[in-house]
Amino acid sequence: MISISLDLMSTVVNGLLFPVVITLLALVLLTLWESGLAIGERSGGLARIEKDGCLETMAARARRRIDRADLLARIGPMLGLMGTLIPLGPGLAALSRGDLEVLAEAVTVAFNTTVLGLLIGILGFVIGRLRRRWYDAAMGRLEARS
């Protein structure tokens, strides 16, 4: 009974690797998109919103964009950790059998997913901090005008 449960758990966990890797790659693309949006905000997009003078619109946009950056900062490293741990189980099992090729592949996947997760997290954190600063300043100027 325990053996069946362990086999089932192993199958489920190993089945998560592909979705984790695909999600990490999608988050890299989303991070690049958010970086482009942040550059656009800094180079005039935020000033155009500010010129419209609607504090509620700016606050709603700020919340959405900061929340997305915060989500990247949190989810990226978590998925990177999952992508690190999932292949290490089979990799260590392969090491016990002396199969170094499987171990090398598992460690490579583990390192790659770790790096991607950390990259997403770092960029998400930086974008979120910058956006907070930019939107706080813009909203302060709008409030001062009102």
N, C-alpha and C positions, 0 to 999 in steps of 0.2 A: 504494500500500500504506500509506504514512504517512498519507495523507488519510483512508483508511477507518478507521485506528486512531484518529486524532484525532476523527473524527466519532463513533465508538463511545464513546470516552472522554467526549466532550462529552454524549452522550445519557445515559450512566450517571450522570455527575455532576449533570446537570440533573434527572434522575429522583430524585435524593436529596433535593431541596428539600422536596417534600411530606412525606415521612416525617420529616424533620428538624423541620419546623414542627409537625406533629402530636405528635411526641415532646416538643418543648419545651412545648407546651400541656399535655400529660399531666404533665410534670414540674412545671409551675406548680401544677396541682391536687395533686400529691403533696407539694409543698412546703407548700401551705396545710394539707394533712392533717397533715404532720409538725409544723407550727407549732401546730396544735390539740393534738396529742399532747403536745408539749413544755409547753404551758400546763397541760394536765391533770397531767402529771408534777410540775410545780412546785407546783400547787395542791392536792396531796394524794395523787396516784397513786403517787408514789415513796415517800411515807411509809407507804402501805398495804403496798407490797412489802417495805419495810424491816421493818414490824411482823411480817410472816410469818417473818422471821428466817432465810431460806434464802439463804446467800451465793452458792451455785451458780446458783440461779434468777435472782438479781439480776445476776450477772456475765453470764449468757447473754443476758438482756434488754438489758443495757447494751451488749454487743457488737453485737447486732442493730440496735438503735436508733442507736447512734453510727455504725455502718457505713452505714446508710441515709443519714444526714445527710452523711457524708463523700462518699458516692456522688453526692448532689445537688451538693455543693460542687465536685466535679471534672467531672462529666458536663455540667452546665448550661452552664458557659462554653465547653466544647468544642463542644457542639451550637450554641451561639450563634455561635461563630466559623465553623462550617460554614455556618450560615444566613446569615452575612455574606458569605462568599466565593462561595458558589454563584451567587447572582443577579448578582454583580458582573461575571462573565464576559460573560453576554449583555447586561448593562447597558452595559458598555464597548464591546461590538460595536455596540450600537444608537447609542451616541454617535458612533462613526465614520461611521455612516450618517446622522447628523443627527436621529435619532428620539429626541427628548428625553422623550417620554411613557414610553417603555419604560425609559429610563434613570431617570426619576423613580420609577417603580414599583419597579425593582430596588433603588435606594438606600433607598426606604422599607422594603422587606422586609428589607434588610440591617440597617438601624438597629433595626427592631423585634425581629429575632431576637437582635441583640447585647444589647439592653436586657433581653429575657426571660432570656437565658442568664446575664447578670450578676446579675440579680435572684435567680434560682435559686441561683447560686453563693454569693452573699452570705448569703442566708437559710440555706442548707445549712451554710455555715461557722459562722455564729452559733449555729445550733441544735446543731451538733456540739460546739462549744466549751462551751456551757452544759451540755449533757448530760454531757460528760466531767467537768466540775466537780461537777455534782450527783451523779452515780453514784459518783465517787471518794469524795466526802464520805460518802455513804450506806454504801458498802462499808467505809470506814474505821470508821464507827460500828458496823457489824455485826461487824467483826473485833475491835473493842475489847470488845464485849459477850461474845464467845466465849471 
